[in-house]
Amino acid sequence: AETGDVRWSQVLSLTELRIDSDLFRRSQACSIAYRDGILVCPTNVHEVVGVDPLTHSVLWVFSYGKDVPTRRNFMQAAQTLAPPTTSFATDPPMIANDRVIVTSAVSRRLYCIDLHTGALQWWSQRRSSHFAAGIFEDTVVLVGKDDVRALRLQDGDVKWEQQTPEPSGRGVRVGDAYLLPLANGGINVLDLQSGVSRRVLQGRRQEPIGNLMAHANHVLASGPN
């Protein structure tokens, strides 16, 4: 930390294109997650890798490349990807207990894998979902263009589904509710247990607000851009 020198490195995956030549991969975030001595490392080349930071060794590799275009012909693959307005966001891995939720901007599925082995536990079609809001107790919450649905972490079955006005950003959990910003300037307060909309808070102006953040007794909203 004092000098910035490289202490160790580990190859995670191989690809035919350097990242400076792969415009799509270069634009995607690649955030890692950590729990129980395991680094969960996305690669954005259709693989997620579990790494032991103490031994610097790869523990497991989970591949989700079968349901997405191959990288062998980048120009052809790029033409078949969903446009940015409908693609799944690049979420960091989300860990709860021994389960890891994995998503990708180019995958039509959401995956749940075992933290310690990388073995697939279940998968679910993302449908119209834009992003995964998070894991709340035993529930994975997904936000789409006009609905929010919750999947059971144990088996991926739908726990509840609720229609909602168009979201305009990522929400935040407050107690047992999820606050979802809306394109009309409001905030939809959703019960995390049932999915029922408790109420919609209306802003002073009917303009989109961006992502929400909670601090102390305040909820803050970023701009739409």
C-alpha positions as CSV (number, residue, x, y, z in Angstrom):
1,A,0.0,0.0,0.0
2,E,2.9,2.4,0.7
3,T,4.6,1.9,-2.7
4,G,1.9,0.6,-5.0
5,D,4.2,-2.2,-6.2
6,V,2.5,-5.4,-7.4
7,R,2.6,-8.1,-4.6
8,W,1.1,-10.9,-6.7
9,S,-1.1,-11.6,-9.7
10,Q,-3.3,-14.4,-11.0
11,V,-4.6,-15.1,-14.5
12,L,-8.4,-15.4,-14.3
13,S,-9.4,-15.9,-17.9
14,L,-8.2,-15.7,-21.5
15,T,-9.8,-13.8,-24.3
16,E,-9.0,-13.4,-28.0
17,L,-9.3,-9.6,-27.8
18,R,-7.4,-7.2,-25.6
19,I,-9.6,-5.0,-23.5
20,D,-8.5,-1.9,-25.4
21,S,-9.8,-3.5,-28.6
22,D,-13.0,-4.7,-27.1
23,L,-15.3,-1.7,-26.9
24,F,-18.1,-3.4,-25.1
25,R,-16.1,-5.1,-22.4
26,R,-14.1,-1.9,-21.9
27,S,-17.3,0.0,-21.0
28,Q,-18.5,-2.5,-18.4
29,A,-17.6,-2.3,-14.7
30,C,-15.9,-5.4,-13.2
31,S,-16.4,-5.2,-9.4
32,I,-15.4,-8.0,-7.1
33,A,-17.0,-9.2,-3.9
34,Y,-15.4,-11.0,-0.8
35,R,-16.7,-13.3,1.9
36,D,-15.4,-16.2,3.9
37,G,-11.9,-15.9,2.5
38,I,-13.0,-16.0,-1.1
39,L,-12.7,-13.3,-3.7
40,V,-15.5,-13.5,-6.3
41,C,-14.2,-12.0,-9.5
42,P,-16.2,-11.3,-12.6
43,T,-14.3,-11.2,-15.9
44,N,-16.9,-9.9,-18.4
45,V,-15.8,-12.7,-20.7
46,H,-18.6,-15.1,-19.7
47,E,-16.8,-16.4,-16.6
48,V,-16.8,-15.7,-12.8
49,V,-13.8,-16.9,-10.9
50,G,-13.4,-17.7,-7.2
51,V,-9.9,-16.8,-5.8
52,D,-8.2,-17.5,-2.5
53,P,-6.3,-14.3,-1.7
54,L,-4.0,-16.0,0.8
55,T,-2.7,-18.8,-1.5
56,H,-3.3,-16.7,-4.7
57,S,-4.9,-19.7,-6.3
58,V,-8.1,-20.2,-8.4
59,L,-10.7,-22.2,-6.4
60,W,-13.3,-22.5,-9.1
61,V,-14.6,-21.1,-12.4
62,F,-18.2,-20.7,-13.3
63,S,-19.0,-20.2,-17.0
64,Y,-22.2,-18.7,-18.3
65,G,-21.2,-18.4,-21.9
66,K,-23.8,-20.8,-23.5
67,D,-26.7,-18.4,-23.6
68,V,-24.8,-15.4,-25.0
69,P,-23.1,-14.6,-28.4
70,T,-19.6,-16.0,-28.7
71,R,-16.6,-13.7,-28.6
72,R,-15.0,-15.4,-31.7
73,N,-16.5,-12.8,-34.0
74,F,-16.8,-9.5,-32.0
75,M,-18.5,-7.5,-34.7
76,Q,-21.1,-10.2,-35.2
77,A,-21.6,-10.6,-31.5
78,A,-21.9,-6.9,-30.9
79,Q,-24.7,-6.7,-33.5
80,T,-26.8,-9.3,-31.6
81,L,-26.5,-7.8,-28.1
82,A,-29.5,-6.0,-26.7
83,P,-29.4,-2.2,-26.9
84,P,-28.2,-0.4,-23.8
85,T,-31.8,0.7,-23.0
86,T,-32.9,-2.9,-22.5
87,S,-29.7,-4.7,-21.4
88,F,-29.2,-6.0,-17.9
89,A,-26.9,-3.7,-15.8
90,T,-23.5,-5.0,-14.9
91,D,-24.1,-5.6,-11.2
92,P,-21.3,-6.7,-8.8
93,P,-21.6,-10.2,-7.4
94,M,-24.0,-10.3,-4.5
95,I,-23.3,-12.7,-1.6
96,A,-25.6,-13.9,1.1
97,N,-24.6,-16.9,3.3
98,D,-23.1,-19.4,0.9
99,R,-25.0,-18.2,-2.2
100,V,-23.7,-15.8,-4.9
101,I,-26.0,-14.0,-7.3
102,V,-24.3,-13.3,-10.7
103,T,-25.6,-11.1,-13.5
104,S,-24.1,-9.9,-16.8
105,A,-25.0,-7.1,-19.2
106,V,-24.9,-9.7,-22.1
107,S,-26.6,-12.7,-20.4
108,R,-30.3,-13.3,-20.6
109,R,-30.2,-15.1,-17.2
110,L,-29.5,-14.5,-13.6
111,Y,-27.5,-17.2,-11.8
112,C,-27.1,-18.4,-8.3
113,I,-23.9,-20.3,-7.5
114,D,-22.3,-21.8,-4.5
115,L,-19.7,-19.5,-2.9
116,H,-17.3,-22.3,-2.0
117,T,-17.5,-24.5,-5.1
118,G,-18.9,-22.3,-7.9
119,A,-21.5,-24.9,-8.6
120,L,-24.7,-23.7,-10.2
121,Q,-27.7,-23.8,-7.7
122,W,-30.4,-22.3,-10.0
123,W,-30.9,-19.8,-12.7
124,S,-33.8,-17.6,-13.8
125,Q,-34.6,-15.7,-16.9
126,R,-34.1,-12.0,-16.4
127,R,-37.2,-11.2,-18.6
128,S,-37.5,-7.4,-18.6
129,S,-35.4,-6.8,-15.5
130,H,-32.8,-4.0,-15.8
131,F,-30.9,-4.7,-12.6
132,A,-30.8,-6.6,-9.4
133,A,-31.7,-4.3,-6.5
134,G,-30.0,-6.6,-3.9
135,I,-30.5,-9.6,-1.6
136,F,-32.8,-8.8,1.3
137,E,-32.8,-11.7,3.8
138,D,-33.9,-14.7,1.7
139,T,-35.1,-12.7,-1.3
140,V,-33.4,-11.4,-4.5
141,V,-35.2,-8.3,-5.8
142,L,-35.1,-7.5,-9.5
143,V,-36.2,-4.2,-11.1
144,G,-37.6,-4.0,-14.6
145,K,-39.0,-1.3,-16.9
146,D,-42.5,-1.6,-15.4
147,D,-42.3,-4.3,-12.7
148,V,-40.4,-5.4,-9.6
149,R,-40.2,-9.1,-8.7
150,A,-38.7,-11.1,-5.9
151,L,-37.1,-14.5,-6.2
152,R,-36.4,-16.9,-3.3
153,L,-32.7,-17.2,-2.7
154,Q,-33.1,-20.8,-1.9
155,D,-34.5,-22.1,-5.2
156,G,-35.2,-19.1,-7.5
157,D,-38.9,-19.4,-7.3
158,V,-40.9,-16.2,-7.7
159,K,-42.0,-15.0,-4.2
160,W,-43.9,-11.9,-5.4
161,E,-44.3,-9.6,-8.4
162,Q,-45.6,-6.1,-8.5
163,Q,-46.3,-3.7,-11.4
164,T,-44.8,-0.2,-11.0
165,P,-44.5,3.0,-12.9
166,E,-41.3,3.3,-14.9
167,P,-38.2,3.5,-12.6
168,S,-35.5,6.1,-13.1
169,G,-32.7,4.6,-11.1
170,R,-31.6,2.3,-8.3
171,G,-33.5,2.4,-5.0
172,V,-32.5,1.9,-1.4
173,R,-33.7,-0.3,1.4
174,V,-35.2,1.5,4.5
175,G,-36.3,-0.9,7.2
176,D,-38.6,-3.5,5.6
177,A,-39.3,-1.4,2.6
178,Y,-37.6,-0.8,-0.8
179,L,-37.8,2.8,-2.1
180,L,-37.7,2.9,-5.9
181,P,-37.2,6.2,-7.7
182,L,-39.6,6.8,-10.6
183,A,-39.4,8.6,-13.9
184,N,-42.4,10.8,-12.9
185,G,-40.5,12.2,-10.0
186,G,-42.1,10.0,-7.3
187,I,-40.8,7.3,-5.1
188,N,-42.6,3.9,-4.9
189,V,-42.4,2.4,-1.4
190,L,-42.6,-1.4,-1.8
191,D,-43.0,-3.8,1.1
192,L,-40.1,-6.3,0.8
193,Q,-42.1,-9.2,2.3
194,S,-45.2,-9.0,0.0
195,G,-44.2,-6.6,-2.8
196,V,-47.3,-4.5,-2.1
197,S,-46.9,-0.8,-2.8
198,R,-47.5,1.0,0.5
199,R,-47.7,4.4,-1.1
200,V,-46.1,6.6,-3.8
201,L,-44.3,9.7,-2.5
202,Q,-44.7,12.5,-5.0
203,G,-41.9,15.0,-5.6
204,R,-42.4,18.7,-6.0
205,R,-41.7,18.5,-9.7
206,Q,-42.7,15.7,-12.0
207,E,-39.2,15.1,-13.3
208,P,-37.1,11.9,-13.1
209,I,-34.8,11.5,-10.1
210,G,-31.8,9.3,-10.1
211,N,-30.4,6.8,-7.7
212,L,-31.4,6.9,-4.0
213,M,-29.1,6.8,-1.0
214,A,-30.0,6.6,2.7
215,H,-28.1,8.3,5.6
216,A,-29.4,8.6,9.1
217,N,-33.0,9.8,8.8
218,H,-32.6,11.2,5.3
219,V,-33.0,9.8,1.8
220,L,-30.9,11.5,-0.8
221,A,-31.5,11.4,-4.6
222,S,-28.9,12.0,-7.3
223,G,-29.7,13.7,-10.5
224,P,-31.1,11.7,-13.4
225,N,-27.9,11.9,-15.3
